[in-house]
Amino acid sequence: MSYLNGKTVETLVVPVRCESEQGTAFFISDTQLLTARHVVKAHFQSVAAPAAIYINVAGQSLLCMGEELSIPGNAIDLALLTVVPEADYHATEYMTLLCDVYVKNMPFRVYGYPQEMAMGCNLVDLEVRNRLEIEGGVWNNRTLIRDDKLTLHNFDGLSGSPVVSMSGRVTGIIVLQINETLSYLSVSKAKEHLDNKGIRYDIDWVTDDITTMGIGRSYQLCKDAVATVHGRYMPKLHQENRDLEKTLDNISDKQQLEESAKKAATLSECISKLPDHMKEMIQNKLKIWLDLDIDMLMANGCSILKRCYDYIESEHPFRSGGYSDKVRKLNEIVYELKEEDFERLRFTETKNLCLIGKAGSGKTHCLCEYALKNQTKTNIYLFFGTDFQAYQSAISYIRDMVCQEMSFADFNQELKNRGRYAVIVIDAINEGLGCSYWNNHLGALRVELENYDHIRLIISVRIPFDKEMNDLLESKKWHIQIIEGFVNKAKAIDDYFEEYGIDQHYRNHRIEAFKNPLFLKIFCETFHSLTEDERRHVNKQMLYKRYVAKKNEKVTDLVDEDPELNIADKYLSKLANYSVFYDHFNPITRRKARLYGQRMAPYRLWEKDLLHACLTANLLLDDRSHTGEPAVMFEYPQIRN
């Protein structure tokens, strides 16, 4: 959550007074502020000299001039203030206005100076959310309900306070108190008045919607999830995999699917209404012995329609005859349709996608990139296999995280109302509790989600664990996509070498294993510690050892140990040995890992503990899925192996 930084808010939101009235104003440029008009009405009503308006900024009392924002026939309770030139004050920071759409229960913050608190000198931060939209409201058009625990009995002094969204932008201005609740005038209601004064505002409000159904919430959940994988996702070095991205789009982008379906339905209707001799020509050519009606053409992912399309598009069989209007319309519709439309329509009934690839082939990288970059298309919720715990079913955990207090049925209905899909992404189900857990829960999760037509499921699993997942053997239930590493290996090598500052001379030294993103990344991170011979004759085991040795510098610094002891290598070897020979390749419990660390580097508080150092260096990662007990796992399982 961002909202506003508490250290700077007092220079953005300031108290304002005009004669006996006191309220709140906020900067929208270096010298301009917005407030409620009724706070400074004396300035506009004075017959002789205008009543003075003062704001207080960082202990300074600054004189301002006021301007009406009302326009003829459309009065509004807003005023524009400008710090007089003589004050010689320019704000270094100011707030941005945001034009949004009303969403019930949308959370906001209200910053202002209530007179009840130190006579209007203390800034308060109120947690509020939308309660009601007032139809036909003139002075105010939305009401709020408070969620904070601050003891505040009246709201005098809060008029003019900004209503701030998650991104720190202002969506409205407090203008009235109604039945002991606050109400505000939204920026969207005041658009015409702001345009008249040349005051700018943003319109990209959807990422600020952090309600249960909001894009902002699903995006924030994805960001939080991605933050847990550390170096396994590097946005700057993402390599395009267009085929995979198309597949992900086909299963998750409802708007594109509907556009393709609409064009296909138009073509189906046109073909069904062709004269009989034209339809017979198509049937004889393509050996179709069924009537070319709309339902038949649209069935099975439009497979028969695709054959008709290919025939008409390639051979143009109806160039002449007495039906020029019908033929022209048919050709226009065929021209509008593309191969990608039919590719998309093949996924009409597909609700489950599984990505399969070897370790380090880029599954996590691709899913993280897609989840973060495509929230405007669909609500994407990203999970990892290590998120799940033995005592809770996958269905229950995902429902709690995605739907909050809603049921799947209500959540699905709201998605339908909004015309969007929700995509549940679970990366690396082989990690964490692994096959034993997912053989009990994957099928149940798939069956449950298949009941809801606007929810999709995408998982990834490492080869060879896909053969151990019983539900994946139901091939008709899953669309399987194999990932084999970089599509353009040469470009990937160039990008990685440039990022890591590897000499141009070595860019011509291509290694087949570099098709694996993980191997290339580790090579680049250890490159400067390799000998010339090691750079030319790369050995995986040697490379992993070098990678750990490079990280050893940070680990020994954190634990205050002699670097020559190679304590990181020895510690990881001990943990790997325990995992392989005593714990069936499972993650190591945090208690056991701490015990080994204390034996190798004893008498240290947590800040200098060996386990803490390896977690900080990302050689180990937290894993809370292991039989419900906190555990740790290797950053890269290949290093353990």
C-alpha positions as CSV (number, residue, x, y, z in Angstrom):
1,M,0.0,0.0,0.0
2,S,1.3,3.4,-0.8
3,Y,-1.2,6.2,0.0
4,L,0.9,9.0,1.2
5,N,4.3,9.2,3.0
6,G,3.6,10.4,6.5
7,K,6.8,12.6,6.5
8,T,5.7,14.7,3.5
9,V,1.9,14.8,3.9
10,E,2.0,17.9,6.0
11,T,3.6,19.9,3.2
12,L,0.9,18.6,0.7
13,V,-2.2,19.0,2.9
14,V,-2.4,22.2,4.9
15,P,-4.9,24.1,7.1
16,V,-6.7,27.0,5.6
17,R,-8.7,29.8,7.2
18,C,-10.8,32.7,6.0
19,E,-12.2,35.1,8.7
20,S,-13.9,32.7,11.2
21,E,-14.0,29.7,8.9
22,Q,-11.3,27.0,9.0
23,G,-10.8,24.0,6.8
24,T,-8.2,22.0,4.8
25,A,-6.6,22.6,1.4
26,F,-4.1,20.6,-0.6
27,F,-1.5,21.5,-3.3
28,I,-2.2,20.5,-6.9
29,S,0.8,22.5,-8.3
30,D,3.7,24.4,-6.9
31,T,1.5,27.4,-6.1
32,Q,-2.1,26.3,-6.5
33,L,-4.4,24.5,-4.0
34,L,-8.0,23.1,-3.9
35,T,-10.4,23.4,-1.0
36,A,-14.1,23.5,-0.4
37,R,-15.7,26.8,-1.5
38,H,-17.8,27.2,1.7
39,V,-14.5,27.4,3.7
40,V,-13.5,30.6,1.9
41,K,-16.9,31.9,1.0
42,A,-16.2,35.2,2.8
43,H,-13.5,35.9,0.3
44,F,-16.1,35.9,-2.5
45,Q,-18.9,37.6,-0.6
46,S,-16.9,40.6,0.6
47,V,-18.4,43.8,-0.9
48,A,-15.3,45.9,-0.4
49,A,-11.9,44.3,-0.1
50,P,-11.9,40.5,-0.3
51,A,-11.5,38.6,3.0
52,A,-8.0,37.3,3.3
53,I,-7.3,33.6,2.9
54,Y,-4.3,32.1,4.7
55,I,-2.7,28.7,4.6
56,N,-0.2,27.4,7.1
57,V,2.8,25.5,5.6
58,A,5.6,24.3,7.8
59,G,5.0,27.1,10.3
60,Q,4.6,29.8,7.6
61,S,1.4,31.7,7.2
62,L,0.9,32.3,3.5
63,L,-1.6,34.7,1.9
64,C,-3.7,33.2,-1.0
65,M,-6.1,34.5,-3.6
66,G,-9.2,32.6,-4.4
67,E,-11.0,31.7,-7.7
68,E,-14.5,30.3,-8.2
69,L,-14.6,26.9,-10.0
70,S,-18.4,27.2,-10.6
71,I,-19.5,27.9,-14.1
72,P,-22.8,29.5,-15.2
73,G,-25.7,27.2,-14.5
74,N,-23.5,24.6,-12.7
75,A,-22.4,25.7,-9.3
76,I,-19.9,23.6,-7.3
77,D,-18.5,23.7,-3.8
78,L,-14.9,23.9,-4.8
79,A,-12.5,26.9,-4.9
80,L,-9.0,27.3,-6.4
81,L,-6.4,29.0,-4.2
82,T,-3.2,30.6,-5.5
83,V,-0.3,31.6,-3.2
84,V,0.4,35.3,-3.9
85,P,3.7,36.0,-5.7
86,E,4.8,38.2,-2.8
87,A,4.9,35.1,-0.5
88,D,7.7,33.7,-2.8
89,Y,6.6,30.1,-1.9
90,H,6.7,27.1,-4.3
91,A,5.8,23.6,-3.2
92,T,8.4,21.0,-4.1
93,E,5.7,18.3,-4.1
94,Y,2.0,18.4,-4.9
95,M,-0.9,16.0,-5.5
96,T,-2.4,14.6,-8.6
97,L,-6.2,14.4,-9.2
98,L,-7.7,11.2,-10.3
99,C,-11.0,10.8,-12.2
100,D,-12.5,7.4,-11.2
101,V,-15.7,5.4,-11.3
102,Y,-17.7,4.7,-8.1
103,V,-16.9,1.3,-6.6
104,K,-18.7,0.3,-3.4
105,N,-16.3,-0.3,-0.4
106,M,-13.3,1.1,-2.3
107,P,-10.8,2.0,0.5
108,F,-9.4,5.5,0.8
109,R,-7.6,7.8,3.2
110,V,-8.8,11.3,4.2
111,Y,-6.1,13.7,5.4
112,G,-7.2,16.9,7.1
113,Y,-7.2,19.2,10.2
114,P,-10.3,18.8,12.4
115,Q,-10.9,21.6,14.8
116,E,-11.4,19.0,17.5
117,M,-7.7,18.1,17.4
118,A,-5.5,20.9,18.8
119,M,-7.9,23.5,17.3
120,G,-7.2,22.5,13.8
121,C,-3.4,22.3,14.0
122,N,-2.9,18.6,14.1
123,L,-3.2,16.5,10.9
124,V,-5.3,13.3,11.0
125,D,-5.3,10.3,8.7
126,L,-8.7,8.6,8.5
127,E,-9.3,5.2,7.0
128,V,-12.5,5.3,5.0
129,R,-14.3,3.5,2.2
130,N,-17.1,4.2,-0.2
131,R,-20.5,3.7,1.2
132,L,-23.1,5.2,-1.2
133,E,-23.3,7.0,-4.5
134,I,-25.8,9.9,-4.3
135,E,-27.8,10.0,-7.5
136,G,-28.3,13.6,-8.8
137,G,-26.0,14.9,-6.0
138,V,-24.9,18.5,-6.8
139,W,-22.7,19.6,-3.8
140,N,-21.7,16.1,-3.0
141,N,-22.1,12.8,-4.9
142,R,-20.6,10.1,-2.6
143,T,-20.6,9.2,1.1
144,L,-18.0,7.5,3.1
145,I,-17.9,5.2,6.1
146,R,-15.0,5.2,8.6
147,D,-12.9,2.2,9.4
148,D,-10.3,3.8,11.7
149,K,-10.4,3.8,15.5
150,L,-9.6,7.5,16.0
151,T,-11.9,9.1,18.5
152,L,-13.4,12.0,16.5
153,H,-16.9,13.2,17.3
154,N,-17.3,15.9,14.7
155,F,-15.7,16.7,11.4
156,D,-15.5,20.5,11.5
157,G,-12.3,21.6,9.8
158,L,-12.2,18.6,7.4
159,S,-14.0,20.4,4.6
160,G,-11.6,20.6,1.7
161,S,-9.7,17.5,2.7
162,P,-8.5,15.3,-0.1
163,V,-9.9,11.7,-0.5
164,V,-6.8,9.8,-1.4
165,S,-6.6,6.5,-3.3
166,M,-4.0,3.8,-2.8
167,S,-1.6,5.3,-5.4
168,G,-1.7,8.6,-3.5
169,R,-3.9,10.4,-6.0
170,V,-6.9,12.5,-5.1
171,T,-10.3,11.1,-6.2
172,G,-12.5,13.7,-4.3
173,I,-12.8,16.5,-1.9
174,I,-14.7,16.4,1.4
175,V,-17.5,19.0,1.3
176,L,-20.3,17.9,3.7
177,Q,-21.1,16.0,6.9
178,I,-24.3,13.9,6.6
179,N,-25.7,12.0,9.6
180,E,-22.3,11.8,11.3
181,T,-20.6,10.5,8.1
182,L,-18.4,12.3,5.6
183,S,-19.4,13.0,2.1
184,Y,-17.3,14.2,-0.8
185,L,-17.5,15.6,-4.3
186,S,-15.7,13.3,-6.7
187,V,-13.2,14.5,-9.3
188,S,-15.2,12.8,-12.0
189,K,-18.2,15.0,-11.0
190,A,-16.1,18.1,-11.3
191,K,-14.4,17.3,-14.6
192,E,-16.1,20.1,-16.6
193,H,-15.1,22.7,-14.0
194,L,-11.5,21.5,-13.8
195,D,-11.3,21.4,-17.6
196,N,-12.5,25.0,-17.7
197,K,-9.5,26.1,-15.5
198,G,-7.0,23.9,-17.3
199,I,-6.5,21.7,-14.3
200,R,-5.2,18.3,-15.2
201,Y,-6.3,14.9,-13.8
202,D,-5.5,11.2,-14.4
203,I,-8.1,8.7,-15.7
204,D,-6.2,5.4,-15.1
205,W,-8.0,4.6,-11.9
206,V,-8.5,0.8,-12.2
207,T,-5.2,-0.1,-10.7
208,D,-6.3,1.8,-7.6
209,D,-9.3,-0.5,-7.0
210,I,-8.2,-2.8,-4.2
211,T,-11.6,-4.1,-3.4
212,T,-12.1,-7.9,-3.7
213,M,-12.8,-7.7,-7.4
214,G,-10.4,-4.9,-8.1
215,I,-7.4,-5.0,-10.5
216,G,-5.4,-3.1,-8.0
217,R,-5.8,-5.9,-5.5
218,S,-4.9,-8.7,-7.8
219,Y,-1.9,-6.7,-9.1
220,Q,-0.7,-6.1,-5.5
221,L,-1.0,-9.8,-4.7
222,C,1.1,-10.6,-7.7
223,K,3.7,-8.1,-6.8
224,D,3.9,-9.5,-3.3
225,A,4.2,-13.1,-4.7
226,V,6.9,-12.1,-7.2
227,A,8.9,-10.5,-4.4
228,T,9.3,-13.9,-2.7
229,V,11.2,-15.4,-5.7
230,H,14.0,-12.9,-5.6
231,G,16.5,-13.5,-8.4
232,R,14.4,-16.1,-10.1
233,Y,12.6,-13.2,-11.9
234,M,14.5,-10.4,-13.5
235,P,12.2,-8.1,-15.5
236,K,15.0,-6.4,-17.4
237,L,16.2,-9.7,-18.8
238,H,12.9,-11.2,-19.7
239,Q,13.0,-12.9,-23.1
240,E,9.9,-12.9,-25.3
241,N,8.2,-16.2,-26.0
242,R,5.4,-15.2,-28.3
243,D,3.9,-18.7,-28.7
244,L,3.5,-19.0,-25.0
245,E,2.2,-15.5,-24.5
246,K,-0.5,-16.2,-27.2
247,T,-1.5,-19.4,-25.4
248,L,-1.8,-17.5,-22.1
249,D,-3.8,-14.8,-23.9
250,N,-6.1,-17.3,-25.5
251,I,-7.0,-18.9,-22.2
252,S,-7.3,-15.7,-20.1
253,D,-8.3,-12.7,-22.3
254,K,-12.1,-12.7,-22.4
255,Q,-12.4,-9.5,-24.5
256,Q,-10.3,-10.9,-27.3
257,L,-12.1,-14.2,-27.2
258,E,-15.5,-12.5,-27.5
259,E,-14.3,-10.4,-30.4
260,S,-13.1,-13.5,-32.3
261,A,-16.3,-15.3,-31.4
262,K,-18.4,-12.4,-32.7
263,K,-16.5,-12.4,-36.0
264,A,-16.9,-16.2,-36.3
265,A,-20.6,-16.0,-35.6
266,T,-21.0,-13.4,-38.3
267,L,-19.2,-15.6,-40.8
268,S,-21.3,-18.6,-39.7
269,E,-24.5,-16.7,-40.2
270,C,-23.4,-15.5,-43.6
271,I,-22.5,-19.0,-44.8
272,S,-25.8,-20.5,-43.5
273,K,-27.7,-17.9,-45.5
274,L,-25.9,-18.5,-48.8
275,P,-28.0,-19.9,-51.7
276,D,-28.3,-23.7,-51.7
277,H,-26.0,-24.2,-54.7
278,M,-23.2,-22.2,-53.1
279,K,-23.5,-24.2,-49.8
280,E,-23.5,-27.5,-51.9
281,M,-20.3,-26.3,-53.6
282,I,-18.7,-25.9,-50.2
283,Q,-20.1,-29.3,-48.9
284,N,-18.9,-31.2,-52.0
285,K,-15.5,-29.6,-52.0
286,L,-14.9,-30.2,-48.3
287,K,-16.8,-33.5,-48.0
288,I,-19.1,-32.1,-45.4
289,W,-22.4,-34.1,-45.3
290,L,-24.2,-32.1,-42.7
291,D,-26.3,-29.0,-43.2
292,L,-24.2,-25.8,-42.9
293,D,-26.2,-24.2,-40.1
294,I,-24.9,-21.8,-37.5
295,D,-24.8,-24.3,-34.6
296,M,-22.9,-26.9,-36.6
297,L,-20.4,-24.3,-37.9
298,M,-19.7,-22.9,-34.4
299,A,-19.3,-26.4,-32.7
300,N,-16.0,-28.0,-31.6
301,G,-14.0,-24.8,-31.5
302,C,-15.3,-23.8,-35.0
303,S,-13.4,-26.6,-36.7
304,I,-15.7,-26.9,-39.6
305,L,-16.0,-23.1,-40.0
306,K,-12.2,-23.0,-40.2
307,R,-12.3,-25.5,-43.1
308,C,-14.9,-23.3,-44.9
309,Y,-12.8,-20.2,-44.1
310,D,-9.6,-21.7,-45.6
311,Y,-11.5,-22.8,-48.7
312,I,-13.1,-19.5,-49.3
313,E,-10.1,-17.4,-48.4
314,S,-7.6,-19.4,-50.6
315,E,-9.7,-20.3,-53.7
316,H,-12.4,-17.5,-53.8
317,P,-14.9,-20.0,-55.4
318,F,-17.7,-17.4,-55.7
319,R,-16.2,-14.7,-58.0
320,S,-19.1,-14.5,-60.4
321,G,-22.8,-15.2,-60.6
322,G,-26.0,-13.3,-59.8
323,Y,-25.3,-13.0,-56.1
324,S,-22.7,-10.2,-56.1
325,D,-24.0,-8.6,-52.9
326,K,-23.9,-11.8,-50.9
327,V,-20.5,-12.7,-52.4
328,R,-19.0,-9.3,-51.6
329,K,-20.3,-9.5,-48.0
330,L,-19.0,-13.0,-47.6
331,N,-15.5,-11.9,-48.8
332,E,-15.5,-8.9,-46.5
333,I,-16.3,-11.0,-43.5
334,V,-13.6,-13.6,-44.5
335,Y,-11.1,-10.7,-44.8
336,E,-11.9,-9.6,-41.3
337,L,-11.2,-13.0,-39.8
338,K,-7.5,-14.0,-39.1
339,E,-5.8,-17.2,-38.3
340,E,-5.2,-16.0,-34.8
341,D,-9.0,-15.7,-34.3
342,F,-9.4,-19.4,-35.0
343,E,-6.4,-20.2,-32.8
344,R,-8.2,-18.3,-30.0
345,L,-11.5,-20.1,-30.7
346,R,-9.8,-23.5,-30.2
347,F,-9.5,-22.5,-26.5
348,T,-13.2,-21.6,-26.0
349,E,-13.8,-24.7,-23.9
350,T,-10.2,-24.8,-22.4
351,K,-10.2,-23.9,-18.8
352,N,-7.0,-25.6,-17.6
353,L,-3.4,-25.0,-18.8
354,C,-0.3,-26.8,-17.6
355,L,3.2,-25.6,-18.5
356,I,5.9,-28.3,-18.4
357,G,9.6,-27.9,-18.6
358,K,13.0,-28.9,-17.3
359,A,14.4,-27.2,-14.2
360,G,15.5,-23.6,-15.1
361,S,13.7,-23.6,-18.5
362,G,11.9,-20.3,-17.6
363,K,8.5,-21.3,-16.3
364,T,8.6,-19.1,-13.3
365,H,10.1,-16.1,-15.2
366,C,7.4,-16.3,-17.9
367,L,4.5,-16.6,-15.5
368,C,5.8,-13.8,-13.3
369,E,6.2,-11.5,-16.3
370,Y,2.7,-12.4,-17.7
371,A,1.0,-11.9,-14.3
372,L,2.5,-8.5,-13.7
373,K,2.0,-7.2,-17.3
374,N,-1.5,-8.3,-18.2
375,Q,-3.7,-7.3,-15.2
376,T,-5.6,-4.9,-17.5
377,K,-6.8,-7.9,-19.6
378,T,-7.8,-10.2,-16.7
379,N,-7.5,-10.6,-12.9
380,I,-4.5,-12.8,-12.4
381,Y,-3.7,-14.3,-9.0
382,L,-0.2,-15.7,-8.7
383,F,0.7,-18.5,-6.3
384,F,3.7,-20.8,-5.8
385,G,3.8,-24.5,-4.8
386,T,5.6,-23.4,-1.6
387,D,2.6,-21.3,-0.5
388,F,0.4,-24.3,0.3
389,Q,0.3,-26.1,3.7
390,A,-0.6,-29.6,4.5
391,Y,-3.4,-28.8,7.0
392,Q,-5.4,-26.7,4.4
393,S,-6.9,-27.7,1.1
394,A,-5.9,-25.9,-2.1
395,I,-9.5,-25.0,-2.7
396,S,-9.8,-23.4,0.8
397,Y,-6.6,-21.5,0.6
398,I,-7.2,-20.1,-2.9
399,R,-10.8,-19.1,-2.0
400,D,-9.6,-17.2,1.1
401,M,-6.9,-15.4,-0.9
402,V,-8.8,-14.6,-4.0
403,C,-12.4,-14.3,-3.0
404,Q,-11.9,-13.1,0.6
405,E,-15.4,-13.4,2.2
406,M,-17.2,-14.1,-1.1
407,S,-18.0,-17.6,-2.4
408,F,-16.6,-18.8,-5.7
409,A,-20.2,-18.6,-7.1
410,D,-20.6,-14.9,-6.1
411,F,-17.1,-14.1,-7.3
412,N,-17.8,-15.7,-10.6
413,Q,-21.0,-13.8,-11.0
414,E,-19.3,-10.5,-10.3
415,L,-16.6,-11.4,-12.9
416,K,-19.4,-12.0,-15.4
417,N,-21.0,-8.6,-14.6
418,R,-17.6,-7.0,-15.3
419,G,-16.9,-9.0,-18.4
420,R,-13.6,-10.4,-17.2
421,Y,-11.9,-13.7,-16.4
422,A,-10.0,-14.5,-13.2
423,V,-6.9,-16.6,-13.8
424,I,-5.5,-18.7,-10.9
425,V,-1.8,-19.3,-11.6
426,I,0.1,-21.8,-9.4
427,D,3.8,-22.0,-10.4
428,A,6.1,-25.0,-9.5
429,I,3.6,-27.3,-7.9
430,N,6.4,-29.8,-7.6
431,E,8.0,-27.6,-5.0
432,G,6.8,-27.3,-1.4
433,L,4.6,-30.3,-0.5
434,G,5.0,-31.7,-4.0
435,C,3.3,-34.7,-5.6
436,S,1.9,-36.1,-2.4
437,Y,-0.1,-33.0,-1.7
438,W,-1.2,-32.2,-5.3
439,N,-2.3,-35.8,-6.0
440,N,-4.9,-35.3,-3.3
441,H,-5.8,-31.7,-4.2
442,L,-5.2,-30.8,-7.9
443,G,-8.1,-32.8,-9.3
444,A,-10.5,-31.5,-6.6
445,L,-9.3,-27.9,-7.3
446,R,-9.8,-28.4,-11.1
447,V,-13.2,-29.9,-10.7
448,E,-14.3,-27.1,-8.3
449,L,-13.1,-24.3,-10.6
450,E,-14.7,-25.9,-13.7
451,N,-18.0,-25.1,-12.1
452,Y,-17.4,-21.4,-12.8
453,D,-17.3,-20.3,-16.4
454,H,-15.2,-17.1,-15.7
455,I,-12.4,-18.7,-13.7
456,R,-9.3,-20.3,-15.4
457,L,-6.5,-22.4,-13.9
458,I,-2.9,-22.3,-15.0
459,I,-0.2,-24.4,-13.3
460,S,3.5,-25.3,-14.0
461,V,5.4,-28.4,-13.1
462,R,9.0,-29.5,-13.6
463,I,9.9,-32.5,-15.7
464,P,9.8,-35.4,-14.6
465,F,7.3,-34.6,-11.8
466,D,4.5,-34.2,-14.4
467,K,4.4,-38.0,-14.8
468,E,3.7,-38.3,-11.0
469,M,0.7,-36.0,-11.0
470,N,-2.3,-38.2,-11.4
471,D,-4.7,-35.5,-12.6
472,L,-2.3,-34.4,-15.4
473,L,-2.6,-37.9,-16.9
474,E,-6.2,-36.9,-17.7
475,S,-5.0,-35.3,-21.0
476,K,-8.5,-34.2,-22.0
477,K,-8.8,-32.1,-18.9
478,W,-5.6,-30.1,-19.5
479,H,-4.0,-28.2,-22.3
480,I,-0.3,-29.1,-22.0
481,Q,2.3,-26.6,-23.2
482,I,6.0,-27.5,-23.1
483,I,8.7,-24.8,-22.4
484,E,12.2,-25.6,-23.7
485,G,14.1,-22.5,-22.7
486,F,14.9,-19.4,-24.7
487,V,13.3,-19.1,-28.1
488,N,16.1,-16.8,-29.3
489,K,19.2,-18.0,-27.6
490,A,21.5,-15.6,-29.3
491,K,19.5,-12.6,-28.2
492,A,19.3,-13.9,-24.7
493,I,23.0,-14.3,-24.5
494,D,23.6,-10.8,-25.8
495,D,21.2,-9.3,-23.3
496,Y,22.6,-11.2,-20.3
497,F,26.2,-10.6,-21.3
498,E,25.5,-6.8,-21.7
499,E,23.7,-6.7,-18.3
500,Y,26.5,-8.4,-16.5
501,G,29.3,-6.5,-18.3
502,I,30.8,-9.6,-20.0
503,D,33.4,-8.7,-22.6
504,Q,32.4,-8.6,-26.2
505,H,35.0,-11.3,-27.0
506,Y,33.0,-13.9,-25.0
507,R,29.8,-13.1,-26.8
508,N,30.9,-15.3,-29.7
509,H,31.5,-18.2,-27.4
510,R,28.1,-19.9,-27.6
511,I,27.3,-22.8,-25.3
512,E,24.4,-25.0,-26.1
513,A,23.4,-25.2,-22.4
514,F,22.8,-21.4,-22.5
515,K,19.4,-22.2,-24.0
516,N,18.5,-22.9,-20.3
517,P,17.8,-19.5,-18.7
518,L,18.9,-20.7,-15.2
519,F,22.3,-22.0,-16.5
520,L,22.9,-18.7,-18.4
521,K,22.1,-16.6,-15.4
522,I,24.4,-18.6,-13.1
523,F,27.2,-18.4,-15.7
524,C,26.9,-14.7,-15.9
525,E,26.8,-14.2,-12.2
526,T,30.0,-16.3,-11.7
527,F,31.8,-15.2,-14.9
528,H,34.2,-12.8,-13.3
529,S,35.3,-15.4,-10.8
530,L,36.1,-18.1,-13.5
531,T,39.5,-18.8,-14.9
532,E,40.0,-18.5,-18.7
533,D,39.9,-22.2,-19.1
534,E,36.7,-22.6,-17.0
535,R,35.0,-19.9,-19.2
536,R,35.8,-22.0,-22.3
537,H,35.0,-25.4,-20.9
538,V,32.0,-25.0,-18.7
539,N,31.1,-27.8,-16.3
540,K,27.8,-27.6,-14.5
541,Q,29.0,-28.9,-11.2
542,M,31.9,-26.5,-11.2
543,L,29.7,-23.6,-12.2
544,Y,27.3,-24.3,-9.3
545,K,30.3,-24.5,-6.9
546,R,31.6,-21.2,-8.2
547,Y,28.1,-19.6,-7.8
548,V,28.0,-20.7,-4.1
549,A,31.6,-19.5,-3.7
550,K,30.6,-16.1,-5.0
551,K,27.8,-15.9,-2.6
552,N,30.2,-17.1,0.2
553,E,31.6,-13.6,0.3
554,K,28.3,-12.1,1.4
555,V,27.6,-15.0,3.8
556,T,30.9,-14.8,5.6
557,D,30.6,-11.0,5.9
558,L,27.2,-11.4,7.5
559,V,28.3,-14.1,10.0
560,D,31.7,-12.5,10.6
561,E,33.7,-15.6,9.6
562,D,36.9,-16.3,7.7
563,P,36.1,-16.4,3.9
564,E,38.8,-19.1,3.4
565,L,36.6,-21.6,5.3
566,N,34.0,-21.6,2.5
567,I,31.3,-21.9,5.1
568,A,28.5,-21.4,2.7
569,D,29.5,-24.3,0.5
570,K,29.9,-26.6,3.5
571,Y,26.6,-25.5,5.1
572,L,24.6,-26.0,1.8
573,S,26.4,-29.4,1.3
574,K,25.3,-30.5,4.8
575,L,21.7,-29.4,4.1
576,A,21.6,-31.1,0.7
577,N,23.0,-34.3,2.2
578,Y,20.3,-34.3,4.8
579,S,17.5,-33.5,2.3
580,V,18.6,-36.3,-0.1
581,F,19.4,-39.1,2.3
582,Y,17.1,-38.5,5.2
583,D,14.2,-36.4,4.1
584,H,13.3,-37.7,0.6
585,F,14.4,-34.5,-1.3
586,N,11.9,-32.4,0.8
587,P,12.7,-28.9,2.0
588,I,14.6,-28.9,5.3
589,T,12.7,-27.8,8.4
590,R,13.8,-24.4,9.7
591,R,14.6,-25.9,13.1
592,K,17.0,-28.5,11.5
593,A,18.6,-25.9,9.3
594,R,19.1,-23.6,12.3
595,L,20.6,-26.4,14.3
596,Y,23.2,-27.3,11.6
597,G,24.0,-23.6,11.2
598,Q,24.6,-23.2,14.9
599,R,27.0,-26.2,14.9
600,M,29.1,-24.7,12.1
601,A,29.0,-21.1,13.3
602,P,28.1,-21.2,17.0
603,Y,27.5,-18.5,19.6
604,R,25.8,-16.0,17.3
605,L,22.6,-14.1,17.7
606,W,20.1,-14.3,14.8
607,E,21.5,-11.2,13.0
608,K,24.8,-13.1,12.5
609,D,23.3,-16.6,12.3
610,L,24.4,-18.8,9.4
611,L,20.9,-19.6,8.4
612,H,19.9,-15.9,8.4
613,A,23.0,-15.1,6.3
614,C,22.0,-17.7,3.6
615,L,18.4,-16.5,3.6
616,T,19.7,-12.9,3.1
617,A,22.0,-13.9,0.3
618,N,19.1,-15.8,-1.3
619,L,21.0,-19.1,-1.3
620,L,18.0,-20.4,0.7
621,L,14.4,-19.4,0.5
622,D,11.5,-19.6,3.0
623,D,9.1,-22.5,2.5
624,R,6.2,-22.7,4.9
625,S,4.5,-25.6,3.2
626,H,6.5,-28.5,4.7
627,T,4.0,-30.4,6.8
628,G,2.8,-27.1,8.2
629,E,6.2,-26.5,9.8
630,P,8.4,-23.6,8.7
631,A,11.1,-24.9,6.3
632,V,13.8,-23.7,3.9
633,M,14.5,-24.7,0.4
634,F,17.4,-24.2,-2.0
635,E,17.3,-21.1,-4.3
636,Y,17.9,-23.5,-7.2
637,P,17.1,-27.2,-6.6
638,Q,19.9,-28.1,-9.1
639,I,22.5,-26.9,-6.6
640,R,21.1,-29.3,-4.0
641,N,21.1,-32.1,-6.5
